[in-house]
Amino acid sequence: MSTDRNPSPAESDTLPGRAATIVVADDEWIFRASLRQLLTAPALVIKDVYGVDVGTGFSVVGEAGTGEDTVAVVEATRPDLLLLDLDMPRMSGLEVMRALGGVRGTWRTIVLCGNIRKSELFRAVQLGVRGVVLKDAPTEVLFESILAVLVGRRWLDRRLVADLMETVSTLAHPSNPAAGHRPFGLTQREREVLTLVVAGYPNKE
């Protein structure tokens, strides 16, 4: 499910007028190969089989099997989208996001994971991840999440909504916080901003 409001045309982006470029980062070769095959299928085939209109389709411009390689591939290719596994060797997915945080770029990131802890989910959002999709989700959900993120929305697997809302609620209303205590290292203002981000408000607001 998408967690965004319905943004106005001024707030949202549009799909590129070409095949959207994607980097796939996962330590399992077979999973990467399966994703590449899915993503590079002709747009008409994707629409006929999965019922999702992906416009001009996708182009996989890079792959990586480790966190370190992911950083290098993204810096080299500057894709529209990074599909990132959390459990990567040599650098975790979250460490990859931190490393790329200081790199100028316009790509967006969707985390693909078998499962994710509440603390990881919060950190992923804090680090700028635009979507979180569980690996057992239907294929059409993956395509829908990619389209949503490419046009400026956020996407969160419906099974994770309760976990994220519980975490945000805890951050926004900490019980008896000690003086000067900053849950997850955030100030009160930063917690308010995170709450708005999760609610789907654009960066300007």
Summary of the structure (lengths in Angstrom):
residues: 205
radius of gyration: 17.1
end to end distance: 22.0
largest distance: 58.6
contacts: 613
relative contact order: 0.16
helix: 43%
strand: 15%
